[in-house]
Amino acid sequence: MNTATRTALITGASSGIGKELAFVFARNNYDLVLVARRKERLEEIKETIKKEQSISIEIIEMDLANIDSAEKLYDEVAGRNINVLINNAGFGIYGDMNNIDIKSEEKMLILNIITLTILTRLFAKNMISNKQGNIVNIASTAAFQAVPGMASYAASKAYVLNFSEAIAYELKKFNIIVTTICPGATQTEFADVANINSKVFNSAPTAKELAEFTFREMQKGKITSIHGVTNSIMTFASRFSPRKINTSIAARMMK
Ligand SMILES: NC(=O)c1ccc[n+]([C@@H]2O[C@H](COP(=O)([O-])OP(=O)(O)OC[C@H]3O[C@@H](n4cnc5c(N)ncnc54)[C@H](OP(=O)(O)O)[C@@H]3O)[C@@H](O)[C@H]2O)c1
């Protein structure tokens, strides 16, 4: 496949997995559209890539947690042929339902669910016309069970997983591959943003490992990919135990 003129749009490219995805796609000769709120971070990433790669990089500073964000972003890149859409931007909030800020929770649900869904719909239309495209949605191992302490975050990722697997089936006939990546704990800014104080993140895989894994799985045409052997085993094993037990194990792990 000639990747010289392919373009990847990455949401949440200013840190963590999204930032490393920008480097991986750049190394593989993709032109890039990088989206996040922190423009200066995106500029730094662009500068770093430009030292090594002569690809085109467009930066879009945008808050994707507004109800009309997806349409705005789509309009901003109108006319560009986006071959790969990566819905990576997302965040979590740690705390019992009664204790978390309701406005932050609303923003999280808009970003993790609404923006991801509408971006997928809008860009898929062009991909259908082109009879070609990749959509990569970043879910989580939290998608596979209820997680007390992160109830709505985990539920938002269950949505991402189920939505993505369903449309992977629908879009296959148009030669569009939808790949859902399920990272476990990964060393990024995620834990700080979510206010999680857990040692698990210190020894967790790096964002670079996740980004390289994501690229490989996309290229293989995978539908659902869980990162890491332990995560894969735990996810598989949870199919055979009662949901109530899975919930209490998840609750203990969050403590
Ligand atoms: N790290 C983990 O343990 C883990 C595990 C499972 C799944 N995930 C998922 O992996 C994805 C990437 O997260 P990460 O771990 O790389 O965390 P991260 O380092 O905090 O990166 C999150 C990215 O999302 C962007 N973002 C957040 N809110 C946004 C908004 N309102 N508008 C636009 N962009 C926004 C951030 O950019 P700005 O702040 O500059 O806007 C940042 O670039 C998320 O979907 C997360 O749920 C992470």
PDBQT file of the ligand as one rigid body, heavy atoms in Angstrom, charges set to zero:
ROOT
HETATM    1  N1  LIG A 301      -3.799   5.941  30.267  1.00  0.00    +0.000 N 
HETATM    2  C1  LIG A 301      -4.599   4.954  30.603  1.00  0.00    +0.000 C 
HETATM    3  O1  LIG A 301      -4.405   4.268  31.619  1.00  0.00    +0.000 OA
HETATM    4  C2  LIG A 301      -5.759   4.604  29.699  1.00  0.00    +0.000 A 
HETATM    5  C3  LIG A 301      -6.345   3.338  29.837  1.00  0.00    +0.000 A 
HETATM    6  C4  LIG A 301      -7.408   3.007  29.014  1.00  0.00    +0.000 A 
HETATM    7  C5  LIG A 301      -7.869   3.895  28.068  1.00  0.00    +0.000 A 
HETATM    8  N2  LIG A 301      -7.288   5.137  27.947  1.00  0.00    +0.000 N 
HETATM    9  C6  LIG A 301      -7.818   6.057  26.942  1.00  0.00    +0.000 C 
HETATM   10  O2  LIG A 301      -6.775   6.489  26.103  1.00  0.00    +0.000 OA
HETATM   11  C7  LIG A 301      -7.139   7.734  25.503  1.00  0.00    +0.000 C 
HETATM   12  C8  LIG A 301      -5.965   8.684  25.562  1.00  0.00    +0.000 C 
HETATM   13  O3  LIG A 301      -5.703   9.041  26.907  1.00  0.00    +0.000 OA
HETATM   14  P1  LIG A 301      -4.238   9.105  27.529  1.00  0.00    +0.000 P 
HETATM   15  O4  LIG A 301      -4.083   7.966  28.440  1.00  0.00    +0.000 OA
HETATM   16  O5  LIG A 301      -3.231   9.308  26.482  1.00  0.00    +0.000 OA
HETATM   17  O6  LIG A 301      -4.402  10.406  28.481  1.00  0.00    +0.000 OA
HETATM   18  P2  LIG A 301      -3.814  11.876  28.390  1.00  0.00    +0.000 P 
HETATM   19  O7  LIG A 301      -2.330  11.855  28.414  1.00  0.00    +0.000 OA
HETATM   20  O8  LIG A 301      -4.509  12.624  29.481  1.00  0.00    +0.000 OA
HETATM   21  O9  LIG A 301      -4.290  12.406  26.967  1.00  0.00    +0.000 OA
HETATM   22  C9  LIG A 301      -5.622  12.773  26.710  1.00  0.00    +0.000 C 
HETATM   23  C10 LIG A 301      -5.699  13.593  25.445  1.00  0.00    +0.000 C 
HETATM   24  O10 LIG A 301      -7.072  13.950  25.234  1.00  0.00    +0.000 OA
HETATM   25  C11 LIG A 301      -7.150  15.343  25.016  1.00  0.00    +0.000 C 
HETATM   26  N3  LIG A 301      -8.390  15.903  25.533  1.00  0.00    +0.000 N 
HETATM   27  C12 LIG A 301      -8.900  15.794  26.788  1.00  0.00    +0.000 A 
HETATM   28  N4  LIG A 301     -10.010  16.540  26.900  1.00  0.00    +0.000 NA
HETATM   29  C13 LIG A 301     -10.194  17.137  25.688  1.00  0.00    +0.000 A 
HETATM   30  C14 LIG A 301     -11.158  18.053  25.187  1.00  0.00    +0.000 A 
HETATM   31  N5  LIG A 301     -12.164  18.521  25.946  1.00  0.00    +0.000 N 
HETATM   32  N6  LIG A 301     -11.043  18.470  23.905  1.00  0.00    +0.000 NA
HETATM   33  C15 LIG A 301     -10.021  18.042  23.131  1.00  0.00    +0.000 A 
HETATM   34  N7  LIG A 301      -9.090  17.171  23.546  1.00  0.00    +0.000 NA
HETATM   35  C16 LIG A 301      -9.166  16.739  24.810  1.00  0.00    +0.000 A 
HETATM   36  C17 LIG A 301      -5.953  15.944  25.783  1.00  0.00    +0.000 C 
HETATM   37  O11 LIG A 301      -5.564  17.173  25.173  1.00  0.00    +0.000 OA
HETATM   38  P3  LIG A 301      -5.806  18.658  25.781  1.00  0.00    +0.000 P 
HETATM   39  O12 LIG A 301      -5.830  18.523  27.279  1.00  0.00    +0.000 OA
HETATM   40  O13 LIG A 301      -4.657  19.435  25.252  1.00  0.00    +0.000 OA
HETATM   41  O14 LIG A 301      -7.109  19.088  25.197  1.00  0.00    +0.000 OA
HETATM   42  C18 LIG A 301      -4.891  14.893  25.547  1.00  0.00    +0.000 C 
HETATM   43  O15 LIG A 301      -4.225  15.133  24.344  1.00  0.00    +0.000 OA
HETATM   44  C19 LIG A 301      -8.379   8.217  26.244  1.00  0.00    +0.000 C 
HETATM   45  O16 LIG A 301      -9.526   7.986  25.451  1.00  0.00    +0.000 OA
HETATM   46  C20 LIG A 301      -8.402   7.339  27.494  1.00  0.00    +0.000 C 
HETATM   47  O17 LIG A 301      -9.711   7.162  27.987  1.00  0.00    +0.000 OA
HETATM   48  C21 LIG A 301      -6.238   5.495  28.738  1.00  0.00    +0.000 A 
ENDROOT
TORSDOF 0
